[in-house]
Amino acid sequence: MGFFDFLTEDIAIDLGTANTLIVHNGKVVVDSPSIVARDRTTGKIIAVGKEAAMMQGKTHENIKTIRPLKDGVIADFDASEKMISMFIKEIPALKKKLFTPSLRMVICIPSGITEVEMRAVKDSAERVNGKEVYLIHEPMAAAIGIGVDIMQPKGNMIVDIGGGTTEIAVIALGGIVCDKSVKIAGDVFTNDIVYYMRTQHNLYVGERTAEKIKIQIGAATEDLEVPPDEMSVQGRDLLTGKPKEVKIGYREIAKALDKSILRVEDAVMETLSQTPPELAADIYNTGIYLAGGGSMLRGLDKRLSQKTDLPVYIAEDPLRAVVRGTGLTLKNLERYKSVLAK
């Protein structure tokens, strides 16, 4: 490399269904919702990230908001590529440069991804000037981000609950021993809330409102030690068609989410049942680590702990655990070479 090193920039990307995060020089420089707003008449992208998220559910027929990623993989190739390139342009350090530097990237992918989907992520990255593109599995990145030493001959269990998928993996010796990827995560929780409000309160709420409910009073169990206050929710009355408001508490949301959380629990139990005995012994001592935005659901750690009889720990900044791990991998490429899929 030598002489041309200054033309290459290193960036780590966590391409999430709900949020995209980019790390450059060890700092998170982009943290935006993975949403794109497109003008239907010209086909041009008019907004990405936070701006596009503000438009969600409020557009007229000429503007369409798209979420280019579904269940952790690229669903809309063109929109995702434009989104990635616009996010990369937002990186402050790269704005000042005369030339567009070529990029060395490490990108996160779900563990249950197919070859074709991997190819799509790679092609997208190469089109936005990616010279060297490495891919890393999400639970692996989450483990590194939490601070687990993945190279040790010791089993660790990671549950990463994102927007589109929940990734469960048992990691030892720098590899994934057994894993399960289920398409039950943040988005499904949001849809559960929309459905519950319709059926129980005759109130039609949008995705953004449901997301807000989930963050403000979302809970996984009905007995919380520190319960959040009741919340007023506005939407459209399905019987009269008029706008109306109802008050709801966290217990109702716990009921609404119960079925989906049960399925996450089952997936965790299934992964535990496939774990080799020596690693199971390690997990008994170390417990289970939770990462991803979904792990911030109140009482989820307690509920998983009761189900598995194991201690459950939430990462300190669960939303950024994966991208932190991706950034660390990028810093120590030589050390983590074996973990990456090139």
N, C-alpha and C positions, 0 to 999 in steps of 0.2 A: 504494500500500500504506500507507505512513506509519504512522498510528495503530495499525493492527492488526498491525504487524510483530511485536510481542512475543508475539502469540498463535500465530505460525507458527514451527515448528522445521524445520531442514534435516537430513535424514538420507540417507545413501548406503547402499544395500543390494547386497551381492553374493549373489544367491540361487543357491546352488550345489547340485548333486545330493548332494554329500557334506557340505559345511559351508555355513552361512549366516553372513555377517559383516556387521556394521552399523557405519558410521562416523558419529559425531556430534561436532560441534565439533573436527574434525580428529583425533579419537582413535578407535581401534577399541574400541567399548564392548561389542559382542556378538560372540563367536566360538564358535559351537556347531554340533554335528552336525545336519544337516537330517533329524531323525527325530522322529516323533510317536508316543506310546503312547495308544491309545484303549480305553476300556472298552466291550466288545461289548454288554453288557446295557443300559447307559444311553446309549451313544453319546457319552459325555463324554470330552474329552481329559484324561488324567490326568498326562501329563508330556511335555515337549518338550526337545529338545537333549540335553545331557550325561546328564540323568536317564534319558531315554528310550533313549539309546544303551546304558546299562548293562543295560537290560532286554532288549535285542535278542538273540533266540535263546534266551531263558530264561523265556519267558512261558507262562502256562497258558491254557486255552481262552477265558477271559473277557477276557483282555487281548491286544490285537493291536498290534504295532509296524508303523508305516507309514513309508515314505519317500515323501513327497508329490511329490518331483521325480524324474523319470526322464529320463535323457539330456539333462539341462539344462533340461527344460521341465516345466511343472506337469502331473502325472498325476492327482493327487487334489485337486480344486479346494477342497473344504471343509477338508480337513486342512491344506493349505498356507496358507489364509487364517488359520486359527486359530493356526498356527505363527508366521506373520509377526506377528500382533497380539500374541501372547505374548512374542515376542522384543522387540517395540517397547516393551512394558510393562516389560521388564527394564532398559531404558536408565536409568541412575541419575539423570540430570538431569531426565528426564520424570516420574520417580516422585514428585518433590517438588511438582509442579505441582497447583494446585487444579483447573483445567480441563484436559481433554485438548486439547492444542494441535492445530491442523490442521498437516499435514506437507507440506513440499516434498521430494519424493523423486527421487533418481536411482537407477534399478535396472539391473543388468546382465543382458543376455540373450545367448544364443549367436548366432553370426552366421548359422547356417543355419535360424533360427527362421521359422515361417510366420506369416501375418497373424493367424490364429485363435489361435495360441499367444501372440502378442504381446498380443492382446486379453485373454486370460486373466490374464496377469501384471498388466496395467493394471487390470482389474476388481478383482483381489485387493487391489491397492494402494489403489484408491479406497475400497473397503469398510473398510479399516482407517484411515480418516480422511485419505487422501492428497488434498490440495487440488490441487497441481500435481505431475504425475507425468511424469518424463522417462525414456526408456530409452536405454541405451548398449550397443553391441556389445562383447562380452567382450574380443576381441583389441585393440580400440581402448582400452578401459579399462586393459588390461594394459600397453600401450605407454606410456600416460600415467603409469602407476604405476611403470614401470621408469625413467622419466625421459627417454624419447625425445621430442624436440620434433616432434610429429606434423604441425605446420602447415608445416614446411619442404618445399620441392620436392625431397625426397630420399626414396628408398625404404628402408623398414625392414621386416624380416620378423619376425613374432612367432609363436611356437608356444606356445599355452596349453593345457596338459594338465590337465584338471580331473578330476572324478569320473565324469561321464557322457559328456562329449564332449571331443575334442581340436580346438581351433580353430586353424587356420593362416591367417594373413592377411599380405598385403603392403600396407603403409600408406604413403601419400604425400599431401601437401597436405590433411591433415585428413580423408581418406576412405579407404575400403578399395578397393584397385584389383583384387585378386583374392583370393579366400578359399576355404577348404575346411573343412567341418566333418565330422569322422568320429566315429562313435559307439564309438570305441575309446579308453578312458581308464582311470582308476583302478579303476572297478568291474569292468571286463573283466579287468584284471590280477589282481584279487582272485579272480574266478571261475576264472581259469586256474590259480591256485595250489590252489584247492579241488579242481579236476579232476585236477591232477597228483598231489596227495596220495592221492586215491582210486585212481588207476590204477597209480601206481608203488609206493605203500607200503601199499595196502589200508587207508588211514586216512581216516576220515570226519571232517573238521574243519568248524567253522562259519565263517560270514562274518567274525565278529570276530577269530577266531584267524588266518584267512588274511590279514586286513588287518594284523595284528600281524607276521606273517611278512614281509609285503611291506615294512613300515617298517623292521624290524630287519635283515633280511638280503637284501632285494630288490636285484636287480642286472640290468643290461641286457646286460652282457658277461661272459664267463667269465674274462677276464684283468683283474682290478682291481689297482691298485697297492697300495691299503690294504684288503685283504679284511676283512669283518666276521667275528666268531667264529661257530662253529657254533651252532645254536639247537635247544633241545629243544621238540618240539611234542607236545601231548597231544590225543587225540581218541578216536574209537571204532573199534575194529578191525572191519572189515567181514566178516571170516571167522568170528571167534569171538563178536563182539558185546560183548567186554570193552573197558573203557577201556585204551588203551596209549600208550606214548610212543616217538617216534622222533627221532633227531638228523638234522638236515639242514644242508647248507652252501649258500652263496650260488650256487655253480655250478649246482645243481639248479634253483634259482629262475630263474636266467638262461635255462636250457633251457625251463622251463615258460612263460616270458613271451615267448620268442623270436618265435613266430608273430605275436602281437599287436603287438610292437614293429616287426616287419617292415612291418605294415600302416600304422603311423604313419609309418615312413620313406617308404613309397610315396606317402602323401598329401603329405608334404613335397616329395618329388621332383616330384609332379604339379603342385603349386602353383608350384614354381620354373619348371616348363616352360611355365606360362601367363603368367609375368611378362613385361611389356614389356621390351625390351632395355635401355633407359636405366635402368630401375629395377633390372634384374638387375646392371648395372654397379655401382650403389650398394650392392646387397646383398653383392657380392663384397668391397667395402671394409669394410662395417659388420658383416657376419656375421649370424647368426641369434640371436634372443633367446628364451630359454625361461622360461615362467612357469607358475604352477599347481602343485599338489601333486605331480602326476605327474613333474614335471621333477626332483624330488629323488631319483629312482631312480638308484642308483649307476651311473656309467658311461654313462648315456644321452647326455650331452653329447658324450662321446668317440665314441660309436657314430654319432651323427648327423653329427658332424664328419667322420668317415671316409667316410660315405656321400655327403655333399654336397661334400666338399673345401672347406668354409667354416669359419671360426671360429664356435664356438657358445658363447654366454654364458648363465649361469643368473642370473636376477634375484636381488637380495640376500635378500629374504624372499619366496620364490616363492608361498607360500600366500596372502600378503596383497597381492601386486602388483596384482591386479584391483581389490580393494576400495580400495586406496590411490588408484588411478587414478580410481575412481568418486568418491571423496571430493574429489580435486583438481578434478574436473569440476564438482562441486557448488559448490566455492568460487569458481570462475571461470566461472560459467554463461554470462556474456556472451561470453567468449572462445571457449568450446567449443560455443556454440549450434548451429553447423553440424554438429557431430558427433552431436548427440542426435536421437533420433526421438521427437517428442512425440505 
